[in-house]
């Protein structure tokens, strides 16, 4: 038996009228369209693909560190009540000093993973996921 969420989603699909298009942009009948793995209409499935990762860069990583530094400071303040303000700032600086290179490393891992998947997809001729 479908869950309440599945029933609502199905009702919404029946309520809305979708326009089915092929690769050239011509309107086709829904019966002629191949169903994707996601079970969504092709236009919605491609919209959920997400953003393409950007190559790692130190300026973007430093900006991320500047954004997260106050959050880390608040966490250190909440978890370390027995430390003085100078000690809390020092501990936060140490955490940020670890966070920034680690963040750059993860950006590089995500970028290489994306490039590998894109190369594999190109080798398959655009088929598959």
N, C-alpha and C positions, 0 to 999 in steps of 0.2 A: 504494500500500500504506500503510495507517495506521501512524503511528509508535507506539512502545511506550506513550507517554503517552496517545495517542488510544485504543489498545486497552484500557488500564487504565480509562480513563474510561467507555468503552462497557460494559465488564464490570461496573463499579460501577452504572451505570444499570440494567443487567439484574438485578443482585443486589438492589437496593433496590426497595421497592414505594412508588410515589408515589400520592398522593391528588390527583386533579384536581378543581378547583373552578371554578365560573363566578363572575361578578362578585357574585352574591347569596350565595355561599357554599354552593350546592348541589353535591353530588358528581356529576360527569359522567364518561362513558367517555373514555379517552384519544383515541379516534378523533374525538370531537366537538370536541376542543380545538384551536384554531388554534396552529400552531407559531410561536414568536417568532423574530426574526432571530438571536438568540443560540444557538438550538438547545437551550436549557435548558428545563426545566419552568418554567411561569409563576411558581411560588413562589420558585424560585432566581434567576430573572432579575430579579425585583423586589428581592430582597435585595442584589443586586450594584449597585444604582443608586448607592450611596454616600451620603455625608452631604450635607445641604443646607448651602450656605455661609451664614455669618452676616454681617450688615452689618459693615463695618469699624469698629473702635473702638480708640481710643488705649490704654486700659488693657490690652486683650488684646495689642496690638502691643508695649507696653512689657514685659509678662511674657515674650513671645517673645524680646525683646532680652536680658532678664535670663538666660533659659535659654541662649541662644546666645553670650553674652559670654564665659563661661569656655572654651567650645569654641574661639572665635576667639582667645582669649589663648594657649591651648595651641598652636594652629596658628602663631601669630606667634612663640612661643618656639621651636618646632621649625624654622621657616624663617629666623629671624633670630638666629642664635647670636652674631653680632658686636655686637648692640645691648645696651645695659645694661637692667636691669629697668625703670627709669623710662621709657626710650625704648620698650620693648616695651608697657608699660601705656599710654603715650600713643598709640602706633600702634593698639592694640586699641580705645581710646576713640574714636579717629577712625573706625575701621571700624564700630563699633557706632553711632556718630552718623550714618553713611551708611545702615546697615542698617535702622534703625528707621523712618525716613520711607519708604524704599523698600518695606519690608514693608507698611506701611499703604497705600501706593499700589497694591501688588499685591492686597491684600485688596479694595480698592475696585474694581479691574478685574475680579476674580473675581466679586464681588457683582453688578456691573452686567451681566456676561456671563450669570450665572445668571438674573437678573431678565428679561433679554431673551429667553433660551430659554424661560422659564416663560410669558412673554406670548405668544410664538410658538406654544407648545404649546396654550395656552388658546384662541388664535385658531383653531387647527386642530381644536379640539374634543377635545383629548386624544389624537389619533392621532399616529402617527409617533414619532420620537425626538428 
